[in-house]
Amino acid sequence: MPNQADLLIHEVALILIPAFFITAGVIVVSVFQIIRLRRVMARYKAFQFQEVEKERKRIANDLHDYVAGKLVVIRGNLLESLKKIDNPDVMRSVHKSLDDIGTFHDDLRYQVEYIYPKELMVNNLRGSFEKLAEEMSNAQTKVIADVEFTTELTRPQTHQLFRIAQETTSNIIAYSKPKNVFISLTDDEVKKYGELSIAYHYPDVVKTDRQANRLLRREGRGRFVINERLKILKATTTWYQEDGIFQDITRFPLK
């Protein structure tokens, strides 16, 4: 006949065993819910960036079609007005206005291509990066792009890579002002990954790894956006410095 201690252990077991399974079930369900929510958030972020690209495209097209078109009309009207003007001072003023419109029109073309290059519209990866190098080069810094990429990427992948390269290069030019920036894009079909490398020579001597890391990883809105884009690509980034050469390498899986 079971004693009182055995009965107590039996009663405790009847309470604890169901509680254990209920707790385990709650934990399992919670884990799956967290995983599901993380996937939903990742898809939502990817969707947000896709919408941003659509808005960039719309703005670029509006600037090109409407604003640039209006400038052409205004310039034509001013040219016609010149034929009817006899006052030299007014003529000089109109000529200056024509020059200003021409300069603004050129600047507008540059901004349109910076916001949304036409090569991105047709998912032209090589053309997009070559255009990026051309548009971001200035009197102080020359940007050189080398694309040896054979894998066909989806449009969202192409856009994310382009924006990462654009933002990173912009930060480098703004903060480091190097003579050259080298952008390289390659793929490895055997190992199934792509690699975006951005390298430049920093003119000043960097004495410590901490200083180098601060130069390479300036935190700000641009860095935050880059990190979000890296998550969408499921990419990893590594920074190197050797003999004054800084290199930012982004490696991403090919789908």
Summary of the structure (lengths in Angstrom):
residues: 255
radius of gyration: 29.0
end to end distance: 67.9
largest distance: 125.8
contacts: 698
relative contact order: 0.08
helix: 65%
strand: 16%
